[in-house]
């Protein structure tokens, strides 16, 4: 295949003009990067991806005195899977397509979630969610208070976490959560029990990682990885706190990354609207080619793509990544988590934050959250329902056929409220089929071994580095996982640049 080397400077002005014009509509947070001309074709470090991991990696290099780097970002703004859009018949409400919450804050003088600190530093507007204590319950016959069943499901998950820890300490085989529940004799048998398990595992742990654990079934989630992931964020003895903060900022949650980038980046250090197609690496460095056909080279490259992208063919590595790296990439999963937003003329539903619906088919539009709620968007008439796993994949196959989606969603809502009117607006994002993401966030399945996590984050050939929420053993799926992994990788790259004896092996 022929290679074309196009000067970055030749295309930079047109790209920057387009990026600024789009960014002005999308966010207030990124429009003030220091002007310093075009990025170079050759640099010391290429940072591939401008999400949380990429921007924090760049900041860390800057703090280490290394300014010779370029962030290559496929979109026109920073943020990655933090992405918002306007919604409603008059487009007056900002909704988050992806990451919506900051999970775990700080307990007393204990460790603070760095994303929480970043949000406070940039004055992100947030409200605390109470998603375990502010629920109205429904099933296919209408309202039905099965709160005692719900509380029992919370206890079951806590016991499963404890069991995972015991088995780890005794050097026993990891169990998936379904096997752990069977072992404890608490597997769900009724639609109501299934809905409660879904809320605790498929949904709640999914929203907590996006955004945490699984957007799939209990049989597809490692109980050990689930326990670690939960404890290191929500258990105040070893983590941050059991607090979830929902972003309601009209600038969008991505503002925390965009505003942070604007504090140190200049225009010669970032290239927007460029999608990486090929990554060539050798013992002398890394060469990257974009879909637009031009080439960037560097001594080091930090890959911050999602594991969904790494698992696919959207980006090719030349030579192919070594077997141990491909095995690690293959063993982590990238589930889909889909929110379906609906707007009505006025609110007619529950006054709690959450409505939990138990259908005879598990996972059928079960979790409803009201945005027409004090402190969020009162008077908006907006509610959204979340689906995960097989249902989320099914919705993606509909290819945003909102007519069909609306028919199915309203059939469930009218089980809850028989006289519910038709919505006046509907929106759902697509993550699994999005070529820049190929899923919502990472999750370790039943075949999890800690060694896989170490190998997922390990550099290749001494010049190709990896970081993102998926490479974090403690915080996979969380924004803080991406933050800390970007910071760690950049510190290691800086150490290598300053002292070659601290570089990884090139074999």
C-alpha positions in Angstrom: 0.0 0.0 0.0 1.5 3.4 -0.9 2.4 5.8 1.8 1.8 9.6 1.5 3.6 12.0 3.8 1.5 15.2 4.1 2.8 18.1 6.1 0.8 18.7 9.3 1.4 22.4 8.9 -0.3 22.4 5.4 -3.5 21.1 6.8 -3.4 22.4 10.4 -5.0 25.8 9.8 -8.1 24.3 8.1 -8.4 21.6 10.7 -8.0 24.1 13.6 -10.6 26.4 12.1 -13.1 23.6 11.8 -12.3 22.4 15.3 -12.7 25.8 16.9 -15.9 26.4 15.1 -17.4 23.1 16.2 -16.0 23.4 19.7 -17.6 26.7 20.1 -21.0 25.1 19.7 -20.1 22.0 21.7 -18.3 23.5 24.8 -17.1 26.6 26.4 -14.1 24.8 27.9 -11.7 24.3 25.1 -11.6 27.5 23.0 -8.6 29.1 24.6 -5.6 26.9 23.8 -2.5 29.0 23.5 -1.7 29.8 19.9 1.7 28.4 18.9 1.4 27.3 15.3 1.1 23.8 13.8 2.2 20.6 15.4 5.3 19.0 14.0 5.4 15.8 11.9 8.2 14.4 14.2 8.1 14.6 18.0 9.4 12.9 21.1 6.0 11.4 22.3 2.8 10.8 20.4 -0.3 10.5 22.6 -3.0 8.7 20.7 -6.4 9.8 22.0 -7.6 12.9 23.8 -9.8 11.4 26.5 -9.1 11.5 30.2 -6.0 9.2 30.0 -4.5 11.2 27.0 -4.9 14.6 28.5 -3.7 13.6 31.9 -0.7 11.9 30.3 0.1 15.1 28.4 -0.2 17.2 31.6 2.1 14.8 33.4 4.8 15.0 30.7 4.5 18.8 30.9 5.0 18.6 34.6 8.1 16.5 34.1 9.6 19.2 31.8 8.8 17.3 28.6 6.9 19.6 26.1 7.9 17.8 22.9 4.7 15.8 22.4 1.6 15.8 20.3 -1.9 14.6 21.2 -3.7 13.0 18.1 -7.4 13.2 18.6 -10.1 11.9 16.2 -12.8 14.3 17.3 -12.8 18.1 17.3 -12.8 18.2 21.1 -11.2 16.4 24.0 -13.2 14.0 26.1 -13.4 10.6 24.5 -16.3 8.7 26.0 -17.3 11.8 28.0 -19.6 13.3 25.4 -22.7 15.4 25.6 -25.5 16.6 23.3 -28.4 18.9 23.5 -31.9 17.4 23.8 -35.5 18.4 23.9 -37.9 19.9 21.4 -36.2 23.3 21.8 -32.7 21.8 22.4 -32.4 23.5 25.7 -31.1 20.6 27.9 -27.7 19.1 27.9 -27.6 15.3 28.3 -24.6 13.0 28.7 -24.3 10.3 26.0 -21.6 8.5 27.9 -20.0 9.1 31.3 -22.4 10.9 33.6 -21.2 10.3 37.2 -18.1 10.7 39.3 -18.0 7.7 41.5 -16.3 7.9 44.9 -15.2 11.3 46.3 -13.4 11.4 49.6 -14.0 10.2 53.2 -12.6 12.6 55.8 -8.9 13.1 55.2 -8.6 9.8 53.3 -7.6 9.4 49.7 -9.4 11.7 47.3 -10.7 10.6 43.9 -8.5 12.7 41.5 -11.4 13.1 39.1 -13.5 14.5 41.9 -10.7 17.0 42.6 -10.5 17.9 38.9 -14.2 18.5 38.8 -14.1 20.7 41.8 -11.1 22.6 40.4 -13.1 23.4 37.3 -16.4 24.1 39.1 -18.4 21.3 37.6 -22.0 21.5 38.6 -23.0 18.2 40.2 -25.7 16.8 42.4 -25.5 13.7 44.6 -27.4 10.6 43.5 -29.2 8.4 45.9 -29.8 5.4 43.7 -30.2 2.7 46.4 -32.6 4.5 48.7 -34.8 6.5 46.3 -36.6 3.9 44.2 -40.1 3.2 43.1 -40.8 -0.4 42.2 -42.9 -1.8 39.3 -43.5 -5.1 37.5 -45.5 -6.1 34.4 -48.7 -5.7 36.4 -47.9 -2.1 37.5 -46.7 -0.8 40.9 -45.5 -3.5 43.2 -43.4 -2.8 46.3 -40.7 -5.5 46.4 -38.2 -3.4 48.3 -37.5 -6.3 50.7 -36.3 -8.3 47.7 -34.2 -5.4 46.6 -32.5 -5.1 50.0 -31.8 -8.8 49.9 -30.1 -8.5 46.6 -27.8 -5.8 48.0 -26.8 -8.2 50.8 -26.2 -11.0 48.3 -23.7 -8.8 46.3 -21.9 -7.8 49.5 -21.6 -11.5 50.4 -20.3 -12.3 46.9 -17.6 -9.7 47.3 -16.6 -11.2 50.6 -16.5 -14.7 49.2 -14.3 -13.5 46.3 -11.8 -12.1 48.8 -11.8 -15.3 50.9 -11.2 -17.4 47.8 -8.3 -15.1 46.7 -6.6 -15.3 50.1 -6.9 -19.1 50.0 -5.5 -19.2 46.4 -8.7 -20.7 45.1 -10.1 -20.4 41.6 -12.0 -17.2 40.8 -15.8 -17.6 40.3 -18.1 -15.7 38.0 -20.8 -13.9 39.9 -23.5 -16.4 38.8 -21.5 -19.3 40.2 -20.9 -17.3 43.4 -24.6 -16.7 43.8 -25.4 -20.4 43.1 -22.8 -21.3 45.7 -24.4 -19.1 48.3 -27.9 -20.3 47.3 -29.3 -16.9 46.4 -29.8 -17.1 42.6 -32.9 -15.2 41.5 -36.0 -17.2 40.7 -38.7 -14.6 40.1 -38.9 -11.6 37.7 -38.7 -9.3 40.8 -35.6 -11.1 42.0 -34.1 -10.9 38.5 -34.8 -7.2 38.3 -33.1 -6.6 41.6 -30.1 -8.6 40.6 -30.0 -6.8 37.3 -30.0 -3.4 39.1 -27.2 -4.5 41.4 -25.0 -6.1 38.8 -25.9 -5.4 35.2 -27.0 -1.8 35.7 -25.7 -0.3 38.9 -22.2 -1.6 38.6 -22.4 -0.6 34.9 -23.4 3.0 35.6 -20.9 3.1 38.4 -18.2 2.5 36.0 -19.2 4.9 33.4 -19.4 4.8 34.1 -17.9 -0.4 36.9 -18.4 -3.9 36.6 -20.7 -5.3 34.1 -23.2 -4.5 31.5 -23.9 -8.1 31.0 -25.0 -11.1 33.0 -23.6 -12.3 36.3 -22.2 -15.3 34.5 -20.0 -13.0 32.5 -18.4 -11.1 35.4 -15.4 -12.1 37.5 -16.4 -12.0 41.2 -12.8 -11.2 42.1 -12.4 -8.3 39.7 -15.8 -7.1 40.7 -14.9 -7.1 44.3 -11.6 -5.2 43.7 -13.3 -2.7 41.4 -16.0 -2.0 43.9 -13.9 -1.9 47.0 -11.1 0.4 45.7 -13.7 3.1 44.8 -16.6 2.8 47.2 -15.3 1.1 50.4 -14.0 4.0 52.5 -11.6 1.7 54.3 -9.5 1.2 51.2 -11.1 3.5 48.6 -12.7 6.9 48.3 -16.3 6.9 49.4 -19.7 5.5 48.6 -20.9 8.7 47.0 -22.0 9.2 43.4 -22.0 12.7 41.9 -24.1 13.3 38.8 -23.0 16.0 36.4 -25.7 18.5 35.6 -23.3 21.1 34.2 -24.5 22.7 30.9 -20.9 22.6 29.7 -21.0 18.8 29.9 -18.8 16.5 32.1 -16.1 16.5 29.4 -15.4 20.1 30.5 -13.2 18.9 33.3 -10.8 17.4 30.7 -11.2 20.2 28.2 -10.7 23.0 30.7 -7.7 21.2 32.2 -6.1 20.9 28.8 -6.5 24.6 28.2 -4.4 25.3 31.3 -1.2 23.9 29.7 -1.6 22.9 26.1 -0.8 25.0 23.0 -1.8 24.5 19.5 1.5 22.9 18.5 0.8 20.1 20.9 -2.5 18.8 19.6 -4.0 17.6 16.3 -7.7 17.3 16.1 -10.0 15.6 13.6 -7.4 12.9 12.8 -8.2 9.2 13.1 -5.2 6.9 13.5 -5.2 4.0 11.0 -1.8 2.4 11.3 0.8 2.2 14.1 4.2 1.0 13.0 6.7 0.3 15.8 10.3 -0.9 15.9 13.3 -0.6 18.2 14.0 2.8 16.8 10.6 4.4 17.5 7.0 4.6 16.3 5.4 5.9 13.1 1.7 6.6 12.9 -0.4 7.1 9.8 -3.9 8.6 9.9 -6.9 8.0 7.7 -6.2 11.3 6.0 -3.0 9.8 4.7 -0.2 11.7 6.5 2.5 10.4 8.8 3.7 11.3 12.3 6.8 9.9 13.9 8.1 9.8 17.5 10.5 8.0 19.8 7.5 6.9 21.9 3.7 6.5 21.4 1.1 6.1 24.1 -2.0 4.3 22.9 -5.1 5.3 24.9 -7.7 3.7 22.7 -10.5 1.7 24.3 -10.0 -2.1 24.5 -12.9 -2.4 22.1 -10.8 -0.6 19.4 -7.8 -2.7 20.3 -9.8 -5.8 19.8 -11.0 -4.8 16.4 -9.5 -4.0 13.0 -10.0 -0.2 12.9 -6.4 0.3 13.9 -3.6 -2.0 12.6 -0.3 -2.6 14.3 2.8 -3.3 12.2 4.2 -5.8 13.1 1.2 -7.4 14.9 1.3 -7.1 18.6 3.0 -10.0 20.4 0.9 -13.0 21.5 1.0 -12.1 25.2 -0.4 -8.7 24.5 -3.1 -10.0 22.2 -4.2 -12.6 24.7 -4.6 -9.9 27.4 -6.6 -7.7 25.0 -8.8 -10.6 24.1 -9.6 -11.6 27.7 -11.1 -8.2 28.7 -14.6 -7.3 27.5 -16.1 -4.1 26.2 -19.9 -4.2 26.9 -22.5 -1.8 25.6 -24.5 0.5 27.9 -27.3 2.5 26.3 -29.4 5.3 27.6 -32.7 6.0 25.8 -33.9 9.6 26.5 -37.5 10.5 26.3 -39.2 13.9 26.6 -42.9 14.4 27.4 -45.1 17.5 27.5 -45.1 17.1 31.3 -44.0 14.7 34.0 -46.5 12.0 35.0 -44.2 9.4 36.6 -42.7 8.6 40.1 -41.3 11.3 42.4 -38.2 9.2 43.3 -34.9 9.3 41.3 -35.3 5.8 40.0 -38.1 3.5 38.8 -37.2 -0.2 38.7 -39.4 -2.4 36.4 -39.5 -6.2 36.6 -40.5 -7.8 33.3 -41.0 -11.5 32.6 -38.0 -11.1 30.3 -34.9 -10.0 32.3 -33.2 -6.9 31.1 -36.2 -5.5 29.1 -36.1 -1.8 29.7 -35.8 -2.2 33.5 -34.2 1.0 35.0 -35.8 4.4 34.6 -34.3 7.6 35.9 -36.1 10.9 36.1 -34.3 14.0 35.0 -37.4 16.0 35.8 -36.2 16.0 39.4 -35.2 18.7 41.9 -31.6 19.8 41.3 -31.4 18.2 37.9 -33.9 19.5 35.2 -37.2 20.2 37.0 -40.0 20.9 34.6 -38.1 19.4 31.7 -40.4 16.4 31.2 -37.3 14.2 30.6 -36.8 10.6 31.7 -34.4 8.0 30.5 -34.3 4.2 30.5 -31.0 2.2 30.5 -30.4 -1.1 28.9 -27.2 -3.2 28.9 -25.9 -6.4 27.5 -28.0 -8.2 24.9 -30.7 -5.5 24.9 -28.2 -2.8 24.2 -26.7 -4.9 21.4 -30.2 -5.4 20.0 -30.8 -1.7 20.0 -27.6 -1.1 18.1 -28.8 -3.5 15.4 -31.9 -1.4 15.0 -29.5 1.3 13.7 -31.2 4.1 15.6 -34.6 3.2 14.3 -36.3 5.5 16.9 -39.8 4.6 15.7 -39.2 0.9 16.7 -37.4 1.8 19.9 -40.2 4.1 20.9 -42.8 1.4 20.4 -40.9 -1.0 22.5 -40.0 1.4 25.3 -43.6 2.8 25.5 -45.0 -0.7 25.8 -43.0 -1.1 29.0 -43.8 2.4 30.3 -47.5 1.8 29.8 -47.2 -1.3 31.9 -46.1 1.1 34.6 -48.5 3.9 33.6 -51.3 2.7 31.4 -52.3 6.2 30.3 -48.8 7.4 29.4 -48.8 9.7 26.3 -46.4 9.5 23.4 -43.1 11.3 23.9 -42.4 14.5 22.0 -38.7 13.7 21.6 -36.4 10.6 21.8 -32.7 10.1 21.5 -30.3 7.2 22.0 -26.5 7.1 21.4 -24.6 4.3 19.8 -21.4 3.0 21.4 -20.9 -0.6 20.2 -20.8 0.3 16.5 -19.0 3.6 17.0 -15.6 3.0 15.3 -13.8 5.3 17.8 -15.0 3.3 20.8 -16.5 -0.1 20.0 -18.3 -0.3 23.3 -18.9 1.7 26.5 -16.3 0.6 29.0 -14.2 -2.4 29.9 -15.0 -5.3 32.2 -13.1 -8.4 33.2 -15.1 -11.6 32.5 -15.1 -15.0 34.2 -11.6 -16.0 32.8 -9.9 -13.1 34.6 -6.4 -13.5 35.9 -4.5 -10.5 37.4 -1.6 -11.3 35.0 -3.9 -10.3 32.1 -4.3 -6.8 33.6 -0.5 -6.4 34.0 0.1 -7.5 30.4 -2.7 -5.2 29.1 -0.9 -2.2 30.4 2.7 -3.4 29.7 4.7 -1.5 27.0 5.7 -3.3 23.8 9.2 -3.1 22.3 10.3 -0.3 24.6 8.6 2.4 22.5 4.8 1.5 22.4 2.9 2.2 25.6 -0.7 1.7 26.7 -3.0 3.5 29.1 -6.7 3.9 29.7 -9.4 2.8 32.1 -9.1 -0.8 30.7 -5.5 -1.1 31.8 -6.3 -0.3 35.5 -6.5 -3.3 37.7 -8.2 -1.4 40.5 -10.4 1.1 38.6 -11.2 -0.5 35.2 -14.3 1.1 33.8 -14.0 4.3 35.9 -12.8 7.7 35.0 -10.3 7.6 37.8 -8.9 4.5 36.2 -8.2 6.4 33.0 -6.8 9.4 35.0 -4.3 7.3 37.0 -3.2 5.1 34.1 -2.5 8.1 32.0 -0.5 9.7 34.8 1.4 6.4 35.5 2.3 5.8 31.8 3.5 9.3 31.3 5.7 9.2 34.4 7.3 6.0 33.1 7.8 7.5 29.6 9.4 10.6 31.2 11.7 8.4 33.3 12.8 6.5 30.2 13.4 9.7 28.2 15.6 11.1 31.0 17.5 8.0 31.8 17.7 5.1 29.3 18.4 2.6 32.0 14.8 3.1 33.1 13.4 2.2 29.7 11.6 -1.2 29.3 13.1 -4.0 27.3 13.1 -3.6 23.5 13.0 -7.4 23.0 
